[in-house]
C-alpha cells in the first residue's frame, strides 16, 4: 500500500496570516507516520516575496519524507515564480515510485488568482500521460480546482481551460487529480477519476469556521483508493473508492422514457441563426425520435425582443408532445424577462409517473453569469427531499461542470454549493445548456448532461449543431448527441441507475 500526505496552502509569511503552530502540528504528525512521500499543491508563500521564500525553504526542509512541491497563485505574485525555482524547485515535473507516477503542473498566471494550463503546457501534460500510460496509478497535481467547490463564496479562480483538462484526464484514465487553492477540503468521484481538494495547512484564512487540515491518501494494492481529511482538531472524514474495470453496459428491459434535450437555438434574424438546421432538427424529433418529453435548456432567442419571441414560438409550436422550456441569459435581456413568461410561461415542476422534472432558474439580467442564490438552494434541497422516491431530473441553463473548448469563468457563481446539493441528495439526472458544446459526466452518483447549440453558428462543438437524445431504461441512462444536420449520433455516456426504476404501463 502506498501512503501519501497531501498538504496545501501553507501561506508562509512573517505575520499572523501564517499559523506556525498548525504547520508544526501537521508536519510533526507526517514525520511520525509511515508516508511514502508528501505532495504540497501550492501557495507555499503568501505574497511570493524573497523573505517568505527563505522562510518557506527552511520550513519545507523539516519534512522528513520525499517531497513534491508545486506553485500556487500566491507564489507567483511579485514575479515569485522565478524565486520558486530558486528556493523550492521546478515548476513542472514528474515523480515516479514503483508503479505510480505523479505529474505536477504550474497552473498559475502571474498576478492573477485564476489558473490556466496553457497550450504548450497542455501539450506537455498530454505527452507525459502518454509516456507514463503503463503506470497503474497516475496522479496529476496542480494548484487550481477543476470543478466548483462548496462553501467558497462566489465561484471564481478556476482553471480557464478546466473542461479541456478534465476531458484529457478522463481519456487517459488518471487515478487522482489533487489540488488546493480554495482552502476547502473536498473529495469528488468524477466518472473513475478521484478529485481531491486540500484545505489549508497553516493559513489563518479558513472557510465557514473550519480549521487547518491535510489529506491522507492511501492507494491499496487491489486498486482501491482511500482519502481521509485530517483536521488539526483530530476530526476525520474518510472515503473509500473502488475503481471498477471498464465494462460495456447493455440496456435491459423496455425503454421507459425518452427525452430530447436541446439548447441555444438563439432564434433571430442574424446571420448566425441557422433556420434550416432548426427546421430539420424539429422534423427529425417529431418523425424519427418521437420523445416523451422535449426540454429546452435556455437561450431560445438571441435577444429578448418581441419579434424574436414570435419567431421562436412558431418553431417550437411545431414540436409535438410535452415540452419544458427554461430561460437562458440571452432570453431575459431587454424585455425578455416578461416576454419569456408571456410566450412560454413560468417553468414549473412536471411529474410523469415515476419521473419528476425540476426546473431551477439561474439566468440574471444582462450577464452570462448565473446564480441560484441561497433561497434557491434551499428550495432545491426541499424539492430533492420531497421527491426522493421518484426519478428526479433537475433542469438548469448554466453549466456546473466545465465545458471543453470553453473559457471557464465560473458561469454559475454559486455552482460549488449547487453541485454539492445535487450530488449529496443524489439527483438522478441533471440537464444544463450553456457553453455551446455537448458533454456528459457523472459526478458521484449524478450524471450531468450539457447540450450543445442546436442552431447557432457561434458554438464550440466540432460535431456541429446538435441536440441530445436521452433514453432511460429500468437499470440505466443512455445519452447520445445527435448531429442536427445529418442525424449522425455519438455516445455521450451510459450510467447505471442507483435504484432500478419500476416499469409502469
KELOMAR-592190 format. One record per residue (C-alpha): residue number from 1; residue in one letter; x, y, z. Coordinates in nm, 3 decimals. Example, Ala and Ser with C-alpha at 12.3 -4.5 7.8 and 13.67 -1.06 7.14 Angstrom:
% residues 2
<1,A,<1.230,-0.450,0.780>>
<2,S,<1.367,-0.106,0.714>>
END
This chain:
% residues 505
<1,X,<0.000,0.000,0.000>>
<2,X,<0.118,0.350,-0.089>>
<3,X,<0.059,0.630,0.164>>
<4,X,<0.066,0.995,0.052>>
<5,X,<0.037,1.308,0.265>>
<6,X,<-0.131,1.590,0.075>>
<7,X,<-0.074,1.939,0.216>>
<8,X,<-0.154,2.274,0.061>>
<9,X,<-0.181,2.649,0.113>>
<10,X,<0.070,2.691,0.393>>
<11,X,<0.096,3.066,0.311>>
<12,X,<0.428,3.104,0.489>>
<13,X,<0.487,3.468,0.581>>
<14,X,<0.626,3.676,0.865>>
<15,X,<0.291,3.797,1.005>>
<16,X,<-0.010,3.641,1.175>>
<17,X,<-0.154,3.508,0.847>>
<18,X,<0.081,3.211,0.891>>
<19,X,<-0.025,2.980,1.174>>
<20,X,<0.309,2.826,1.261>>
<21,X,<0.165,2.607,1.535>>
<22,X,<-0.072,2.439,1.287>>
<23,X,<0.217,2.383,1.047>>
<24,X,<0.429,2.233,1.326>>
<25,X,<0.147,2.005,1.438>>
<26,X,<0.076,1.869,1.090>>
<27,X,<0.441,1.832,0.985>>
<28,X,<0.532,1.653,1.307>>
<29,X,<0.243,1.415,1.253>>
<30,X,<0.351,1.348,0.893>>
<31,X,<0.710,1.282,1.004>>
<32,X,<0.598,1.034,1.268>>
<33,X,<0.368,0.836,1.041>>
<34,X,<0.457,0.597,0.760>>
<35,X,<0.412,0.811,0.450>>
<36,X,<0.590,0.721,0.128>>
<37,X,<0.601,1.083,0.012>>
<38,X,<0.438,1.424,0.054>>
<39,X,<0.274,1.649,-0.208>>
<40,X,<0.230,2.023,-0.149>>
<41,X,<-0.021,2.164,-0.401>>
<42,X,<0.079,2.528,-0.388>>
<43,X,<0.055,2.864,-0.214>>
<44,X,<0.370,2.781,-0.022>>
<45,X,<0.415,3.154,0.046>>
<46,X,<0.168,3.435,0.100>>
<47,X,<0.295,3.703,-0.139>>
<48,X,<0.582,3.542,-0.330>>
<49,X,<0.840,3.763,-0.155>>
<50,X,<1.203,3.667,-0.108>>
<51,X,<1.193,3.667,0.273>>
<52,X,<0.885,3.440,0.256>>
<53,X,<1.062,3.201,0.022>>
<54,X,<1.365,3.193,0.253>>
<55,X,<1.138,3.111,0.546>>
<56,X,<0.939,2.856,0.343>>
<57,X,<1.255,2.684,0.219>>
<58,X,<1.362,2.630,0.578>>
<59,X,<1.013,2.514,0.684>>
<60,X,<0.984,2.261,0.399>>
<61,X,<1.323,2.109,0.489>>
<62,X,<1.167,1.998,0.816>>
<63,X,<0.960,1.744,0.622>>
<64,X,<1.150,1.418,0.653>>
<65,X,<0.989,1.244,0.357>>
<66,X,<1.033,1.267,-0.021>>
<67,X,<0.860,1.588,-0.118>>
<68,X,<0.688,1.720,-0.433>>
<69,X,<0.607,2.093,-0.426>>
<70,X,<0.429,2.293,-0.694>>
<71,X,<0.344,2.664,-0.712>>
<72,X,<0.015,2.838,-0.631>>
<73,X,<-0.119,3.175,-0.734>>
<74,X,<0.023,3.344,-0.422>>
<75,X,<0.367,3.205,-0.502>>
<76,X,<0.352,3.364,-0.849>>
<77,X,<0.290,3.714,-0.716>>
<78,X,<0.564,3.973,-0.746>>
<79,X,<0.745,3.757,-1.006>>
<80,X,<0.767,3.494,-0.735>>
<81,X,<0.765,3.212,-0.988>>
<82,X,<1.134,3.280,-1.050>>
<83,X,<1.206,3.270,-0.678>>
<84,X,<1.010,2.943,-0.656>>
<85,X,<1.257,2.774,-0.887>>
<86,X,<1.550,2.917,-0.689>>
<87,X,<1.430,2.829,-0.339>>
<88,X,<1.186,2.538,-0.387>>
<89,X,<1.232,2.352,-0.714>>
<90,X,<1.099,2.308,-1.071>>
<91,X,<0.757,2.450,-1.159>>
<92,X,<0.659,2.136,-1.352>>
<93,X,<0.786,1.783,-1.324>>
<94,X,<0.744,1.409,-1.279>>
<95,X,<0.794,1.190,-0.973>>
<96,X,<0.800,0.812,-1.003>>
<97,X,<0.770,0.548,-0.734>>
<98,X,<0.718,0.183,-0.821>>
<99,X,<0.401,0.155,-1.031>>
<100,X,<0.294,0.513,-0.955>>
<101,X,<0.366,0.841,-1.130>>
<102,X,<0.294,1.197,-1.019>>
<103,X,<0.285,1.464,-1.290>>
<104,X,<0.275,1.813,-1.143>>
<105,X,<0.189,2.137,-1.319>>
<106,X,<0.228,2.508,-1.269>>
<107,X,<-0.130,2.629,-1.326>>
<108,X,<-0.067,2.988,-1.215>>
<109,X,<-0.099,3.313,-1.409>>
<110,X,<0.129,3.591,-1.280>>
<111,X,<-0.057,3.834,-1.051>>
<112,X,<-0.396,3.667,-1.104>>
<113,X,<-0.585,3.428,-0.878>>
<114,X,<-0.722,3.241,-1.180>>
<115,X,<-0.540,2.946,-1.332>>
<116,X,<-0.461,2.802,-1.672>>
<117,X,<-0.283,2.505,-1.825>>
<118,X,<-0.167,2.685,-2.140>>
<119,X,<-0.118,2.546,-2.489>>
<120,X,<0.241,2.424,-2.460>>
<121,X,<0.189,2.303,-2.104>>
<122,X,<-0.129,2.122,-2.204>>
<123,X,<0.065,1.951,-2.482>>
<124,X,<0.340,1.860,-2.233>>
<125,X,<0.082,1.709,-1.995>>
<126,X,<-0.067,1.504,-2.277>>
<127,X,<0.277,1.377,-2.378>>
<128,X,<0.359,1.280,-2.020>>
<129,X,<0.029,1.097,-1.977>>
<130,X,<0.106,0.902,-2.293>>
<131,X,<0.466,0.837,-2.183>>
<132,X,<0.355,0.701,-1.846>>
<133,X,<0.038,0.529,-1.965>>
<134,X,<0.182,0.197,-1.846>>
<135,X,<0.175,0.309,-1.483>>
<136,X,<-0.100,0.153,-1.277>>
<137,X,<-0.159,0.469,-1.073>>
<138,X,<-0.142,0.810,-1.239>>
<139,X,<-0.169,1.126,-1.030>>
<140,X,<-0.188,1.476,-1.175>>
<141,X,<-0.130,1.761,-0.931>>
<142,X,<-0.193,2.134,-0.982>>
<143,X,<-0.295,2.423,-0.763>>
<144,X,<-0.631,2.518,-0.912>>
<145,X,<-0.954,2.320,-0.882>>
<146,X,<-1.129,2.150,-1.176>>
<147,X,<-1.493,2.159,-1.066>>
<148,X,<-1.686,2.404,-0.847>>
<149,X,<-1.633,2.365,-0.473>>
<150,X,<-1.888,2.415,-0.193>>
<151,X,<-1.851,2.678,0.078>>
<152,X,<-1.613,2.901,-0.118>>
<153,X,<-1.835,3.205,-0.166>>
<154,X,<-1.854,3.327,-0.524>>
<155,X,<-1.724,3.066,-0.767>>
<156,X,<-1.419,3.209,-0.940>>
<157,X,<-1.047,3.138,-0.972>>
<158,X,<-1.092,2.816,-1.165>>
<159,X,<-0.872,2.687,-1.444>>
<160,X,<-0.973,2.881,-1.754>>
<161,X,<-0.948,2.558,-1.959>>
<162,X,<-1.080,2.326,-1.688>>
<163,X,<-1.308,2.149,-1.937>>
<164,X,<-1.018,2.054,-2.163>>
<165,X,<-0.802,1.941,-1.869>>
<166,X,<-1.082,1.730,-1.721>>
<167,X,<-1.151,1.573,-2.060>>
<168,X,<-0.781,1.489,-2.101>>
<169,X,<-0.757,1.329,-1.756>>
<170,X,<-1.066,1.116,-1.813>>
<171,X,<-0.943,0.998,-2.154>>
<172,X,<-0.607,0.890,-2.008>>
<173,X,<-0.752,0.702,-1.709>>
<174,X,<-0.588,0.925,-1.449>>
<175,X,<-0.649,0.791,-1.098>>
<176,X,<-0.627,1.112,-0.896>>
<177,X,<-0.628,1.486,-0.955>>
<178,X,<-0.513,1.667,-0.643>>
<179,X,<-0.516,2.040,-0.584>>
<180,X,<-0.564,2.316,-0.326>>
<181,X,<-0.634,2.687,-0.375>>
<182,X,<-0.975,2.750,-0.216>>
<183,X,<-0.895,2.639,0.142>>
<184,X,<-1.180,2.388,0.141>>
<185,X,<-1.117,2.013,0.174>>
<186,X,<-1.341,1.821,-0.063>>
<187,X,<-1.347,1.488,-0.247>>
<188,X,<-1.547,1.402,-0.559>>
<189,X,<-1.553,1.097,-0.781>>
<190,X,<-1.596,1.212,-1.142>>
<191,X,<-1.655,0.903,-1.355>>
<192,X,<-1.349,0.697,-1.245>>
<193,X,<-1.133,1.000,-1.159>>
<194,X,<-1.099,1.096,-0.793>>
<195,X,<-1.063,1.472,-0.746>>
<196,X,<-0.913,1.565,-0.409>>
<197,X,<-0.901,1.924,-0.285>>
<198,X,<-0.695,2.006,0.022>>
<199,X,<-0.790,2.258,0.284>>
<200,X,<-0.522,2.494,0.412>>
<201,X,<-0.243,2.353,0.622>>
<202,X,<-0.136,2.664,0.809>>
<203,X,<-0.315,2.974,0.683>>
<204,X,<-0.540,3.183,0.906>>
<205,X,<-0.799,3.211,0.628>>
<206,X,<-1.031,2.911,0.654>>
<207,X,<-1.389,2.888,0.530>>
<208,X,<-1.706,2.873,0.738>>
<209,X,<-1.521,2.845,1.068>>
<210,X,<-1.325,2.536,0.961>>
<211,X,<-0.978,2.455,1.097>>
<212,X,<-0.648,2.367,0.933>>
<213,X,<-0.617,2.024,0.779>>
<214,X,<-0.435,1.795,0.540>>
<215,X,<-0.530,1.487,0.339>>
<216,X,<-0.413,1.130,0.377>>
<217,X,<-0.431,0.930,0.053>>
<218,X,<-0.387,0.553,0.066>>
<219,X,<-0.359,0.352,-0.254>>
<220,X,<-0.420,-0.015,-0.189>>
<221,X,<-0.268,-0.298,-0.386>>
<222,X,<-0.613,-0.408,-0.508>>
<223,X,<-0.665,-0.067,-0.670>>
<224,X,<-0.887,0.084,-0.402>>
<225,X,<-0.819,0.445,-0.305>>
<226,X,<-0.884,0.576,0.045>>
<227,X,<-0.895,0.950,0.116>>
<228,X,<-0.903,1.092,0.467>>
<229,X,<-0.940,1.460,0.553>>
<230,X,<-0.748,1.500,0.879>>
<231,X,<-0.809,1.821,1.075>>
<232,X,<-0.580,1.957,1.347>>
<233,X,<-0.864,1.908,1.595>>
<234,X,<-0.841,1.535,1.528>>
<235,X,<-1.166,1.521,1.330>>
<236,X,<-1.155,1.288,1.032>>
<237,X,<-1.368,1.241,0.721>>
<238,X,<-1.293,0.921,0.532>>
<239,X,<-1.396,0.789,0.192>>
<240,X,<-1.304,0.464,0.020>>
<241,X,<-1.322,0.433,-0.359>>
<242,X,<-1.313,0.117,-0.564>>
<243,X,<-1.214,0.191,-0.922>>
<244,X,<-1.413,-0.050,-1.139>>
<245,X,<-1.276,-0.207,-1.453>>
<246,X,<-1.411,-0.076,-1.781>>
<247,X,<-1.724,-0.263,-1.878>>
<248,X,<-1.976,-0.245,-2.160>>
<249,X,<-2.331,-0.191,-2.037>>
<250,X,<-2.626,-0.324,-2.233>>
<251,X,<-2.968,-0.175,-2.157>>
<252,X,<-3.205,-0.430,-2.008>>
<253,X,<-3.581,-0.421,-2.032>>
<254,X,<-3.809,-0.194,-2.225>>
<255,X,<-3.725,0.175,-2.259>>
<256,X,<-3.923,0.370,-2.000>>
<257,X,<-3.875,0.728,-2.112>>
<258,X,<-3.716,0.919,-2.399>>
<259,X,<-3.605,1.282,-2.362>>
<260,X,<-3.480,1.519,-2.629>>
<261,X,<-3.260,1.790,-2.477>>
<262,X,<-3.166,2.099,-2.673>>
<263,X,<-3.028,2.444,-2.609>>
<264,X,<-2.906,2.767,-2.768>>
<265,X,<-3.140,2.787,-3.065>>
<266,X,<-3.098,3.168,-3.037>>
<267,X,<-3.375,3.239,-3.284>>
<268,X,<-3.323,3.576,-3.455>>
<269,X,<-3.276,3.744,-3.792>>
<270,X,<-2.899,3.744,-3.754>>
<271,X,<-2.680,3.553,-3.997>>
<272,X,<-2.559,3.325,-3.717>>
<273,X,<-2.906,3.174,-3.668>>
<274,X,<-2.932,2.861,-3.884>>
<275,X,<-3.303,2.845,-3.950>>
<276,X,<-3.290,2.548,-4.186>>
<277,X,<-3.098,2.338,-3.934>>
<278,X,<-3.356,2.406,-3.663>>
<279,X,<-3.637,2.313,-3.904>>
<280,X,<-3.464,1.986,-3.994>>
<281,X,<-3.398,1.905,-3.628>>
<282,X,<-3.762,1.963,-3.533>>
<283,X,<-3.875,1.738,-3.820>>
<284,X,<-3.636,1.462,-3.703>>
<285,X,<-3.752,1.499,-3.343>>
<286,X,<-4.117,1.462,-3.445>>
<287,X,<-4.084,1.188,-3.706>>
<288,X,<-3.780,0.980,-3.609>>
<289,X,<-3.713,1.012,-3.237>>
<290,X,<-4.067,1.073,-3.104>>
<291,X,<-3.966,1.164,-2.748>>
<292,X,<-4.192,1.158,-2.445>>
<293,X,<-4.061,1.498,-2.344>>
<294,X,<-3.861,1.779,-2.507>>
<295,X,<-3.655,2.001,-2.279>>
<296,X,<-3.501,2.329,-2.396>>
<297,X,<-3.225,2.436,-2.154>>
<298,X,<-3.223,2.805,-2.239>>
<299,X,<-3.117,3.072,-2.489>>
<300,X,<-3.426,3.018,-2.701>>
<301,X,<-3.378,3.361,-2.863>>
<302,X,<-3.068,3.566,-2.927>>
<303,X,<-3.210,3.885,-2.772>>
<304,X,<-3.523,3.934,-2.565>>
<305,X,<-3.737,4.130,-2.810>>
<306,X,<-4.090,4.064,-2.932>>
<307,X,<-4.033,3.966,-3.293>>
<308,X,<-3.766,3.711,-3.196>>
<309,X,<-4.006,3.553,-2.946>>
<310,X,<-4.281,3.543,-3.208>>
<311,X,<-4.042,3.372,-3.448>>
<312,X,<-3.927,3.125,-3.181>>
<313,X,<-4.285,3.041,-3.087>>
<314,X,<-4.360,2.949,-3.449>>
<315,X,<-4.077,2.696,-3.440>>
<316,X,<-4.147,2.540,-3.102>>
<317,X,<-4.522,2.510,-3.154>>
<318,X,<-4.429,2.260,-3.428>>
<319,X,<-4.273,2.022,-3.173>>
<320,X,<-4.530,1.760,-3.081>>
<321,X,<-4.599,1.647,-2.729>>
<322,X,<-4.487,1.768,-2.389>>
<323,X,<-4.224,2.041,-2.361>>
<324,X,<-4.041,2.224,-2.085>>
<325,X,<-3.860,2.545,-2.175>>
<326,X,<-3.640,2.726,-1.925>>
<327,X,<-3.485,3.070,-1.981>>
<328,X,<-3.120,3.131,-2.056>>
<329,X,<-2.931,3.454,-2.005>>
<330,X,<-3.000,3.583,-2.358>>
<331,X,<-3.374,3.517,-2.318>>
<332,X,<-3.418,3.772,-2.041>>
<333,X,<-3.225,4.062,-2.195>>
<334,X,<-3.420,4.382,-2.267>>
<335,X,<-3.793,4.291,-2.244>>
<336,X,<-3.719,3.920,-2.240>>
<337,X,<-3.800,3.860,-1.874>>
<338,X,<-4.166,3.945,-1.936>>
<339,X,<-4.176,3.814,-2.292>>
<340,X,<-4.049,3.470,-2.191>>
<341,X,<-4.333,3.427,-1.943>>
<342,X,<-4.586,3.556,-2.196>>
<343,X,<-4.481,3.311,-2.466>>
<344,X,<-4.353,3.006,-2.277>>
<345,X,<-4.492,3.051,-1.927>>
<346,X,<-4.321,3.017,-1.591>>
<347,X,<-4.128,2.686,-1.577>>
<348,X,<-4.298,2.454,-1.331>>
<349,X,<-4.229,2.111,-1.185>>
<350,X,<-4.358,1.837,-1.412>>
<351,X,<-4.445,1.486,-1.294>>
<352,X,<-4.470,1.195,-1.536>>
<353,X,<-4.542,0.877,-1.341>>
<354,X,<-4.222,0.774,-1.161>>
<355,X,<-4.037,1.074,-1.306>>
<356,X,<-4.025,1.434,-1.189>>
<357,X,<-3.858,1.726,-1.366>>
<358,X,<-3.750,2.022,-1.152>>
<359,X,<-3.659,2.347,-1.333>>
<360,X,<-3.415,2.573,-1.147>>
<361,X,<-3.385,2.931,-1.271>>
<362,X,<-3.028,3.062,-1.297>>
<363,X,<-3.035,3.345,-1.553>>
<364,X,<-2.975,3.706,-1.449>>
<365,X,<-3.030,4.036,-1.626>>
<366,X,<-2.771,4.143,-1.884>>
<367,X,<-2.495,3.899,-1.785>>
<368,X,<-2.393,3.545,-1.884>>
<369,X,<-2.315,3.476,-1.517>>
<370,X,<-2.590,3.279,-1.345>>
<371,X,<-2.691,3.225,-0.985>>
<372,X,<-2.931,3.003,-0.794>>
<373,X,<-2.900,3.201,-0.472>>
<374,X,<-2.932,3.096,-0.110>>
<375,X,<-3.313,3.084,-0.123>>
<376,X,<-3.297,2.892,-0.450>>
<377,X,<-3.056,2.643,-0.294>>
<378,X,<-3.296,2.593,-0.004>>
<379,X,<-3.584,2.533,-0.246>>
<380,X,<-3.371,2.286,-0.446>>
<381,X,<-3.290,2.088,-0.130>>
<382,X,<-3.658,2.079,-0.035>>
<383,X,<-3.761,1.955,-0.380>>
<384,X,<-3.496,1.683,-0.380>>
<385,X,<-3.613,1.567,-0.036>>
<386,X,<-3.981,1.581,-0.134>>
<387,X,<-3.935,1.373,-0.449>>
<388,X,<-3.663,1.138,-0.328>>
<389,X,<-3.879,0.835,-0.408>>
<390,X,<-3.901,0.932,-0.775>>
<391,X,<-3.650,0.956,-1.059>>
<392,X,<-3.553,1.322,-1.027>>
<393,X,<-3.417,1.528,-1.317>>
<394,X,<-3.301,1.883,-1.242>>
<395,X,<-3.307,2.132,-1.530>>
<396,X,<-3.089,2.444,-1.548>>
<397,X,<-2.944,2.673,-1.811>>
<398,X,<-2.594,2.728,-1.669>>
<399,X,<-2.337,2.452,-1.669>>
<400,X,<-2.198,2.323,-1.340>>
<401,X,<-1.925,2.107,-1.490>>
<402,X,<-1.656,2.270,-1.708>>
<403,X,<-1.715,2.261,-2.083>>
<404,X,<-1.433,2.159,-2.322>>
<405,X,<-1.315,2.428,-2.568>>
<406,X,<-1.462,2.697,-2.347>>
<407,X,<-1.302,2.956,-2.122>>
<408,X,<-1.439,2.865,-1.781>>
<409,X,<-1.524,3.170,-1.574>>
<410,X,<-1.741,3.007,-1.311>>
<411,X,<-2.059,3.085,-1.505>>
<412,X,<-2.277,2.973,-1.214>>
<413,X,<-2.143,3.185,-0.933>>
<414,X,<-2.270,2.951,-0.660>>
<415,X,<-2.202,2.639,-0.865>>
<416,X,<-1.999,2.477,-0.588>>
<417,X,<-2.287,2.475,-0.343>>
<418,X,<-2.537,2.373,-0.613>>
<419,X,<-2.318,2.081,-0.725>>
<420,X,<-2.281,1.965,-0.366>>
<421,X,<-2.659,1.976,-0.314>>
<422,X,<-2.723,1.778,-0.632>>
<423,X,<-2.464,1.511,-0.557>>
<424,X,<-2.529,1.477,-0.183>>
<425,X,<-2.904,1.441,-0.248>>
<426,X,<-2.823,1.206,-0.536>>
<427,X,<-3.026,1.371,-0.810>>
<428,X,<-3.076,1.104,-1.075>>
<429,X,<-3.001,1.332,-1.371>>
<430,X,<-2.907,1.697,-1.430>>
<431,X,<-2.957,1.869,-1.766>>
<432,X,<-2.788,2.201,-1.849>>
<433,X,<-2.738,2.404,-2.166>>
<434,X,<-2.470,2.670,-2.151>>
<435,X,<-2.133,2.679,-2.327>>
<436,X,<-2.209,2.574,-2.684>>
<437,X,<-2.075,2.220,-2.653>>
<438,X,<-2.221,1.883,-2.559>>
<439,X,<-2.060,1.698,-2.270>>
<440,X,<-2.178,1.442,-2.017>>
<441,X,<-2.001,1.347,-1.695>>
<442,X,<-2.110,1.158,-1.385>>
<443,X,<-2.015,1.330,-1.058>>
<444,X,<-2.058,1.093,-0.765>>
<445,X,<-2.390,0.918,-0.849>>
<446,X,<-2.535,1.202,-1.058>>
<447,X,<-2.497,1.214,-1.439>>
<448,X,<-2.477,1.574,-1.565>>
<449,X,<-2.551,1.629,-1.934>>
<450,X,<-2.490,1.960,-2.112>>
<451,X,<-2.644,2.027,-2.451>>
<452,X,<-2.463,2.193,-2.738>>
<453,X,<-2.618,2.454,-2.965>>
<454,X,<-2.897,2.329,-3.192>>
<455,X,<-2.899,2.616,-3.443>>
<456,X,<-2.647,2.889,-3.356>>
<457,X,<-2.337,2.912,-3.570>>
<458,X,<-2.117,3.051,-3.291>>
<459,X,<-2.071,2.727,-3.099>>
<460,X,<-1.770,2.530,-2.972>>
<461,X,<-1.860,2.184,-3.091>>
<462,X,<-1.651,2.004,-3.358>>
<463,X,<-1.952,1.775,-3.405>>
<464,X,<-2.153,2.074,-3.526>>
<465,X,<-2.501,2.189,-3.426>>
<466,X,<-2.665,1.915,-3.225>>
<467,X,<-2.920,1.807,-2.967>>
<468,X,<-2.913,1.526,-2.711>>
<469,X,<-3.121,1.210,-2.701>>
<470,X,<-3.156,1.056,-2.355>>
<471,X,<-3.313,0.714,-2.311>>
<472,X,<-3.399,0.583,-1.966>>
<473,X,<-3.422,0.209,-1.903>>
<474,X,<-3.506,0.029,-1.577>>
<475,X,<-3.138,-0.003,-1.486>>
<476,X,<-2.954,0.268,-1.678>>
<477,X,<-2.948,0.602,-1.857>>
<478,X,<-2.805,0.630,-2.209>>
<479,X,<-2.723,0.971,-2.361>>
<480,X,<-2.645,1.035,-2.728>>
<481,X,<-2.557,1.353,-2.913>>
<482,X,<-2.741,1.386,-3.245>>
<483,X,<-2.590,1.595,-3.524>>
<484,X,<-2.869,1.836,-3.618>>
<485,X,<-2.793,1.844,-3.992>>
<486,X,<-2.713,1.484,-4.084>>
<487,X,<-2.861,1.290,-3.793>>
<488,X,<-2.541,1.102,-3.708>>
<489,X,<-2.510,1.015,-3.340>>
<490,X,<-2.231,1.000,-3.084>>
<491,X,<-2.245,0.831,-2.745>>
<492,X,<-2.209,1.078,-2.458>>
<493,X,<-2.241,0.832,-2.172>>
<494,X,<-2.403,0.524,-2.020>>
<495,X,<-2.466,0.518,-1.646>>
<496,X,<-2.625,0.266,-1.415>>
<497,X,<-2.921,0.395,-1.216>>
<498,X,<-2.868,0.378,-0.840>>
<499,X,<-3.215,0.233,-0.785>>
<500,X,<-3.398,0.036,-1.051>>
<501,X,<-3.690,0.232,-1.193>>
<502,X,<-4.009,0.026,-1.198>>
<503,X,<-4.190,-0.004,-1.528>>
<504,X,<-4.549,0.115,-1.525>>
<505,X,<-4.778,0.055,-1.821>>
END
